Amino acid sequence: MDGPVTLTIATFNRLACTRQCIDSIVACTQHPYRLTLVDNGSADGTPEYLSGLHAAGVIHNLVLLPENMGISPAYNLGWELCDAPYYMKIDNDVVFLRDDWLQTLVRCADAHPDAAMLGFGVSSRRIVYAQDGRNVLYHVGHVGGCVLIRRDVHEKLGFWNEDYGPYGEEDSDFGLRARLAGYVNVVIHDPDAPFIRYCDQDFSQHGQYSAWKAENRRRNLNEAFVLNDCLFKCGFRSTYVERKYLPRIEGLACSFTANKAYLREQAEREARYRPHLARILASEEFARINDEMGFNFWY
């Protein structure tokens, strides 16, 4: 498929990581791309740094949010700011190491139309999906860190789920919906030369940041994600997900309004299914769904 890839990076502080990430994209990317940055209200000089790169033409689309809207609303802007045949979600601590990284992902996406999420890594389950030259493709539950998705997949599955707050299970959620829709999710591994690494960080700040992420994950896994997981698997909720917060972009600024229809449907699902969730999860029918679909593991 011809056309560029829209690379979307959401930032919230961690300026040193963002510098390494963007520098590696500029240095290592040969395939055509459009770079979109969405800042979630950073207070460490990130907005000023990104504004300079935008003025220099390094960043093609820039949105500076006044507050932290969370990962999913920020990354969802990438779908809408660039009408490209491929979309890529990149964490700002990813550093690319090879100049063929993006064309490798695009080539794999075109060769395997049943693949929804494509990225780099090695599955701990070691399930080999296919061979692609010297690369090994592993079938996984979802892809995090950096993930490429074709536009036709987005048109079928919709957006990153915005139910999970500032830091959530949006990757796991998208991967689950992809598998329920008949896709597979794939990571590419070259046993001789890695495609990415994660950037060097200030570990004096890393512990606090990790604790914040862990608390958000714990709350999501025990509340929002466990309910959505059940609803998607049982067919009580569509695998196509709309936006919970509707953006209005004016220049580099963006404001959001709540999607009232989404909130109304969400409240109805909560009222209908939350009281019965424990019984559903403990039921033989739910166990059968997990067994038949191979969902008896977490990624």
Secondary structure as GFF3:
##gff-version 3
##sequence-region A 1 299
A	DSSP	beta_strand	5	11	.	.	.	ID=ss1
A	DSSP	alpha_helix	15	28	.	.	.	ID=ss2
A	DSSP	beta_strand	33	39	.	.	.	ID=ss3
A	DSSP	alpha_helix	46	55	.	.	.	ID=ss4
A	DSSP	beta_strand	61	64	.	.	.	ID=ss5
A	DSSP	alpha_helix	71	81	.	.	.	ID=ss6
A	DSSP	beta_strand	86	91	.	.	.	ID=ss7
A	DSSP	beta_strand	94	96	.	.	.	ID=ss8
A	DSSP	alpha_helix	101	111	.	.	.	ID=ss9
A	DSSP	beta_strand	115	120	.	.	.	ID=ss10
A	DSSP	beta_strand	128	132	.	.	.	ID=ss11
A	DSSP	beta_strand	135	140	.	.	.	ID=ss12
A	DSSP	beta_strand	146	150	.	.	.	ID=ss13
A	DSSP	alpha_helix	151	157	.	.	.	ID=ss14
A	DSSP	alpha_helix	170	180	.	.	.	ID=ss15
A	DSSP	beta_strand	184	189	.	.	.	ID=ss16
A	DSSP	beta_strand	196	198	.	.	.	ID=ss17
A	DSSP	alpha_helix	203	222	.	.	.	ID=ss18
A	DSSP	alpha_helix	224	234	.	.	.	ID=ss19
A	DSSP	beta_strand	245	250	.	.	.	ID=ss20
A	DSSP	beta_strand	253	258	.	.	.	ID=ss21
A	DSSP	alpha_helix	260	273	.	.	.	ID=ss22
A	DSSP	three_ten_helix	274	276	.	.	.	ID=ss23
A	DSSP	alpha_helix	277	281	.	.	.	ID=ss24
A	DSSP	alpha_helix	284	293	.	.	.	ID=ss25
###
